[in-house]
Amino acid sequence: MSNIPPTLMLDMGLMAMLLVVAFAVVRLRSLFAIVMLQGVYSLLSAAWFVSLDAVDVAFTEAAVGAGISTVLMLGAMLLTEREAKPVAMQKQLGSLFIVTITGLALFYAIGDMPAFGDAHSAANAYVGSDYIAATKNNIILPNVVTAVLASFRGYDTFGEVVVIYMAGLGILLLLGLNGNAGKWRAQPNGQDVAGNRNSNADSEAGDKS
Amino acid sequence: METSLYYLNVGSAMFLLIGMALLLGRLLSGPTLYDRVLAVNSFGTKTVLFLAVFSLIIGRQDGIDIAILYALMNFIATIAVLKFFRYSSLDISMERGSGSEEKAP
């Protein structure tokens, strides 16, 4: 007990809570609770990223996961029901098989990964060492990650920004946040799946019956 | 002195983890929506405190920045959920009386 570093114990506590939240997201039926649990998942994983020294990833996770994605999930829930129907067990077996195979392959691939901070690994050997050597003289920045993202691969980052902007625009149009939110409802086979909150839908349903 | 402060920080982080686990239990079993909203909000506060203490433990000041970012963004999800619950829509402005006549459940 005494030879375990304290940060490792805190890491294990965070991972245990991540596991609990993940199983709860799968098992729960209330979509409201699932949206909130996803926010909690991103909070926990960002805290875990900080403990792994990946502070920039934690920043992104905090801004995207805890802030924006909860609002987008709520907007998506606006178009559907508030409760999820359970899926039959026979339909889940195929996906369970695929997930198990993929997980086993990933665990098998762990053995081929280079050791943490290995100077001869592929990420550090070729162009990475050039970036690290050139950052101090060519680009006066204290952080090598910032230099790579903003200068060495600036066009790459610019393309990513354009792609993310287009994705965000598409999601906003898909969710109807251009002024049509709440006015359009999904009606497969003529049924109002969003419930009887709309008086229009009520009168339509009354006409059909 | 240095090590006693270190273990004090570790102990506070562990108690914060226990508090987070208790809030997680309330979040999973909460009978009403408001229990869950309150649990999520308190969970965000606990995460802010945990990040501040954790950045003291590992000796990096970057964790404080993320804690401040969390404190700034923690209320967004709460306000979105409550607004959705009240108006069943996200694009109604939150001025007094706007849209509440036609959208109130």
HADDOCK unambig.tbl for C-alpha pairs under 7 A between the chains (distance, minus, plus):
assign (segid A and resid 6 and name CA) (segid B and resid 10 and name CA) 6.74 0.50 0.50
assign (segid A and resid 10 and name CA) (segid B and resid 14 and name CA) 6.81 0.50 0.50
assign (segid A and resid 36 and name CA) (segid B and resid 40 and name CA) 6.82 0.50 0.50
assign (segid A and resid 40 and name CA) (segid B and resid 40 and name CA) 6.85 0.50 0.50
assign (segid A and resid 43 and name CA) (segid B and resid 47 and name CA) 6.96 0.50 0.50
assign (segid A and resid 47 and name CA) (segid B and resid 51 and name CA) 6.38 0.50 0.50
assign (segid A and resid 50 and name CA) (segid B and resid 63 and name CA) 6.63 0.50 0.50
assign (segid A and resid 55 and name CA) (segid B and resid 62 and name CA) 6.86 0.50 0.50
assign (segid A and resid 59 and name CA) (segid B and resid 66 and name CA) 6.17 0.50 0.50
assign (segid A and resid 62 and name CA) (segid B and resid 70 and name CA) 6.60 0.50 0.50
assign (segid A and resid 67 and name CA) (segid B and resid 73 and name CA) 5.89 0.50 0.50
assign (segid A and resid 67 and name CA) (segid B and resid 76 and name CA) 6.04 0.50 0.50
assign (segid A and resid 67 and name CA) (segid B and resid 77 and name CA) 6.10 0.50 0.50
assign (segid A and resid 70 and name CA) (segid B and resid 77 and name CA) 5.98 0.50 0.50
assign (segid A and resid 71 and name CA) (segid B and resid 77 and name CA) 6.46 0.50 0.50
assign (segid A and resid 71 and name CA) (segid B and resid 80 and name CA) 6.13 0.50 0.50
assign (segid A and resid 75 and name CA) (segid B and resid 90 and name CA) 6.99 0.50 0.50
assign (segid A and resid 78 and name CA) (segid B and resid 89 and name CA) 6.97 0.50 0.50
assign (segid A and resid 177 and name CA) (segid B and resid 91 and name CA) 6.89 0.50 0.50
assign (segid A and resid 181 and name CA) (segid B and resid 89 and name CA) 6.77 0.50 0.50
assign (segid A and resid 181 and name CA) (segid B and resid 91 and name CA) 6.75 0.50 0.50
assign (segid A and resid 182 and name CA) (segid B and resid 89 and name CA) 6.04 0.50 0.50
